[in-house]
Amino acid sequence: MNILNDFKRQINLEDKVQIVIIINIIVFVLLYLCSVIAPAIYHSIFPYLALVSEGWSTLSRFWTMVSYSFLHANIWHLLLNMIILFFVSNLFTTFFSQKQFLTTFFLGAFGGGLFYFISSFFLPLGSALVGASAAVMAPLIGLAYYAPQMELRFALIGKIKMIYIAIFIIIIDLFQLSSSNIGGHLAHLGGACSGVLYMIYLKKGITLKKTKKKNKTHLKTVYVNKHTKENELHSNEIQAKVDQILEKISKSGYDSLTKQEKDFLFRQGNK
């Protein structure tokens, strides 16, 4: 009971990434038990959750363009995807919110499913697509596009920039297109493309906000309360410092920050 209580305390239902991981685990356990206890029911359910390549009739189960990302072939497939998901989410939320991470995740799932669906008309892709790999690829490759100079530290290797990690992963998927799992690797590329496109959209939004802020400084204000002006000035100084720290992370990585900068960024993120 103590172990169960400790586990409950560790679960934060406000953490959207944790919820996605928990849902993946629950779906895997339920389907595994169903495949053991009632195989006939399992085989009847599977085509309504996995993305099955059946030409245009696939669109009659349109939800499978995303639902497939919550199914996994085996326990190792699930563990690998969930570990990478957790790791990438921590990196991603250095710059963006968890809501934006989930948006990237589901766009990656849909992009991977779309690549798989289109390719099924031209290539022999196998029976079905399952796994969260394409969905995880979206924030991973998208982050490499947004902060290419950000560095990650690996044991026995040292620091490697995000852009090189992304290039290495993409090259592997391209070479694996000749393997038996061609559908899975095409889905990875679809997820990667979705992540980059969403980052381009977010970058434009950030640039637009900064442009609006600059334009506002040229406007004259009449009869403005003194305390309001002081608060606006303080807010602008904080935002400028946050932007400066984020730019430093994108160029040199999170480890390059001083303790004061890390504490400041943490405090602003919790407001």
N, C-alpha and C positions, 0 to 999 in steps of 0.2 A: 504493500500500500504506500509506503514511503517513497518508493521509486515512482509510482504512478502520480503521487502528489507533486513530486519534484518536476516530473514531466509536464504536468498541467501548469505549474508556475512558469515554466520556460516558454509556454505557448502564448504569444501575444496576438490576439485576434485583430488588432489594429494594424499588424504587420501584413500587408497584402502579399508579399512574397512568401511568407510562411504559409498563408492560406492556400496559395497555388501548390506549394510542395505537399501540404497535407492532403489536398484533393487528389493529387497524382498518386500518393501512397494508398489512399482509401480505394480509389478506382482499381489500382493494380491488385490489391488484396481481394476485393470483392470478385473481380473477374477471374482471378486465379482459383479461388474457392469454387466459383461456379463451374470452371473448366474441369475441376476434379470431381465435384459432387454431381453436377448435371451437365455433362458435355454437350448434349443435344441443345439445351437452352443457351449455353455459351456460344455455340456455332450459329444459332439463330440471332443472337444479340450482336455479335461481332461486326457483321456488315453494316449495322446501323450506327456504329461508333467509329470504326476504322474508315480510312479513305480508300475505297475499293475502286480500281480502274475498270469501269464498265462503260466507257464512252459517255455519251450525252445523258444516259440514264443516271449517271453519278450525281447530276444536278438535282435529281428528285430527293436526294439526301444531302442537301446543301450544307447542313450543320456539320457534316463530317469534314468539311474543309478546315475546321478548327478542332473538332472533338477528337480527331486522331492524335493530337498532340498530348492527350491525357492518357493514352494507352502505351504500354511498353511490352516488348517481346519477352523479357525475362528480368530477374532481379538486378542483374549487373547493368542492363540497359537503363533501368530506372535509376539506380544509384549514381551512375556516371552523369546522367542528365541533371539530376537534382543537385549534385555537388557543384557542377558547372553553373547551374542556375543561381544557386546561393552565392557563389563566388563573384559572378558577373553582376548580380544585383547590387552587391556592396560597392563595386567599382562605379556602376552606373549612377547610383544615388549620391555619389560625390558631387555630381553636376546637376542631376535632375531629381524630380520627385518619384516616389513609388508609383504614383498614378501614371506618370509618363513611362516608367519601366513596364508596367502592365500593358499599356497601349502598344509599346514596341514589341512586347512578347506576343500579343495576339495578332498584331500585324505580321510578325514573322511567321506565325503558324499559318495564317491565311496565305501569305506570299509563297510559302513552301508548298502548301496544298494546291495553289493555283499553278505553280510550275509543274507539279506532278500531274495534275489534271490535263494541262495542255500537252505535255510530253507524252501522255498515254496514247495520243492519237498517232504518234510517229515512232515510238520506241516500245520495246517489250519491257515493261517496268516491274513485272511480278504481280502478285495477287493483291496486295494492300500496303498502305503506308501507315506506320504507327511510330510514336515517339515524339518527344519534345525538342529534339535536336534542332529543327528548323526554327522553332520559336526562340530557342536560346541563342542561336546564331545572330538573330536580329539585333539585340542589345550589344552583343559582343563585337560584331563587325561595325555596327553603328557607332559605338564608343570609339573604336579605332579611327573612324573617319572624323569624329568630332574632336578627339584629343590624340592625334597620332604620335606626339612626342611623349606622352605619358609612359612612365616606365614601371614595369612589374619585376619584382625580385623572385628568382627561382633558385632553389637549392642546387648546388654544384654547377650552375650555369652563370648566375649573376643577374644583372639587370638587362631587360630586353624591352624595347619600345613597342607600344601597342600596334603600331603600323606593321612592324615586322611579324608579330604574332598573327595578325589578320592575314597578311600575304601568305604566310606558311600554311594556315588553315585552308585558305581558298585554293592554293596549289594542290594540296592533298586531295580535296574534293574533286578538282578537275581531273587529276590522274586516276581517281577511283571511278570515273564515269564509265570505264570499261569493265568494271567489276559486276558481280551478280546483283549488287544492291544499287544499281544505277538510279532507281527512283528515289532512294533515300538521299543520295548525294545531290541530285537535282533539287530536291526539297531544301537541302542546306543552302544551296546557292540562291534559291528563291527567298529564303529567310534573310540571308545576308543582304540581298538587294532591297528588301523591305526596310531593314534597319537603316541602311544608308539613306534611302529616300526620306524616311521620317526624320533623320538627323538634319538633312538639308532643309526640311520644313521648319524644324525647331530653330535652326541657325538663323533663318530668315526672320522668324518671329522675334528672336533676341535682338537682332540688328535693328528691326523696326522699332522695338521698344526703346533702344538706346537713342535712335534718331529722334523719336518723339520727345524724349527727355531733353535732348539738346535744343530742340526747337522751342520747348517751353521756357527755357532760360532766357530767350530773347524777348518774351512777352513782358510788358509792363503791368504791374499790379498796383491798383489804387486802393487805399484804405485797408491794408492788410494788417491783421493783428500781429504785434511784435512776437508773441510766443509762437504763433503759427509759423512765422518766417524762421524762427530759431529751430523749431521741430523739423521743418522741411530741409533746412541746411544740415542738421544732424543726420537725418535719414539719407540724404544724398552722399554724405561723407561715409556712412556705413556701407551703402551700396557700392561706392567706388572702391572701398577697401576689399569687399567681397569679390568684386570683379577682378581686382588685382591679384588676389590669392588664387582664384580659379584659373586665371591665365598662367600663373606660376606653376600650378599643378599640371596644366595641359602641356607645358613646355618641359618641365623637369621632374614631374611625378609628385605624388603625395608625400613621399619621404623627404623631399627637399624643403618642406615647410618647417619653420621653427615651432617650438612648443606653444608660443604665444599665438602664432597664426592658426595652429590646429585648434586651440581652445576657443579662439575668436570665431572660427568657422563653425565649430560645434555649437556654440551658444546661439549664433544666428540661425542655424538649421533647426533648433528646437523652439524658436519663437513662433 
